[in-house]
């Protein structure tokens, strides 16, 4: 039972990291779009 709980926690942590990584990339692209528009 403890092994299952540990596996579940590790899976949730890894999923959370991937989600935050995706959000960071989206924010970076949005920032680049704003900079490009401002320099026009």
Beta strands, then each sheet from edge to edge (+ up, - down):
end
